[in-house]
Amino acid sequence: MYLHLGQDSVIRESTVIGIFDLDNTTGSKITRDFLSRAEREGRALYVSGELPKAFVVTEDRGNTGVWLTQLGSQTLFRRACDEDFI
């Protein structure tokens, strides 16, 4: 199954490690460092030009990706649950 992240971005649900809310997680220095490092290494992908509300961490064949999306984490989680994700 696939998870629609907004705009024209779709990922395979089997690659999702976690769905995180930016407002709740960026208070942590560890999370900020993780996102900064992903961006420096070119692993952070912005789904749209709008201000992101959530990020999704994926792993596919040993490659980690960080998808920043304008959709909220609750919306993404509901979409995943609607597709029998969990």
C-alpha positions in Angstrom: 0.0 0.0 0.0 1.0 3.6 -0.4 0.7 6.7 1.7 -0.1 10.1 0.1 2.0 12.9 1.6 0.4 15.7 -0.3 1.1 17.4 -3.6 2.3 14.6 -5.9 4.3 12.7 -3.3 3.5 9.1 -2.5 5.6 6.6 -0.5 5.3 2.9 0.2 3.9 2.3 3.6 6.2 -0.6 4.2 9.2 1.9 4.3 7.7 4.2 7.0 9.5 4.2 10.3 7.6 7.0 11.9 5.3 10.0 11.5 6.2 13.0 13.6 4.6 16.4 14.4 7.1 19.2 13.9 5.7 21.4 16.6 6.0 18.7 19.3 9.3 17.2 18.3 11.5 20.1 17.3 11.8 21.2 20.9 14.4 18.5 21.3 18.0 19.2 20.3 18.4 15.6 19.1 15.5 16.0 16.6 16.7 19.4 15.4 20.2 17.8 14.9 18.7 14.9 13.0 16.7 17.1 10.7 19.7 19.4 10.1 21.9 16.5 9.3 19.3 14.9 6.9 19.1 18.3 5.1 22.9 18.6 4.8 23.2 15.1 3.5 20.4 15.6 0.9 18.1 13.1 2.6 15.4 15.7 3.5 12.7 16.1 0.8 10.2 18.9 1.0 6.8 17.8 -0.4 5.6 21.4 -1.0 6.7 25.0 -0.7 4.4 25.6 2.2 5.5 25.5 5.9 5.8 21.9 6.9 3.7 20.6 9.8 5.0 17.0 10.0 7.8 14.8 8.8 7.9 11.1 7.9 11.0 9.0 8.3 11.4 6.2 5.8 14.0 3.5 5.2 14.3 1.6 2.0 17.2 -0.8 1.3 19.3 0.8 4.0 18.7 4.4 2.8 16.9 6.7 5.2 14.7 9.5 3.9 13.0 12.4 5.7 9.8 13.7 4.0 8.6 17.1 5.3 5.0 17.8 4.5 2.4 20.5 4.9 -0.1 17.9 6.2 -0.4 17.3 9.9 0.8 14.1 11.6 -2.8 13.2 12.6 -3.9 13.5 9.0 -1.1 11.3 7.8 -1.8 8.8 10.5 -5.5 8.6 9.7 -4.6 8.1 6.0 -2.3 5.3 7.0 -4.9 3.7 9.3 -7.6 3.9 6.6 -5.4 1.7 4.5 -4.9 -0.9 7.3 -1.4 0.4 7.8 -1.1 -0.7 11.5 
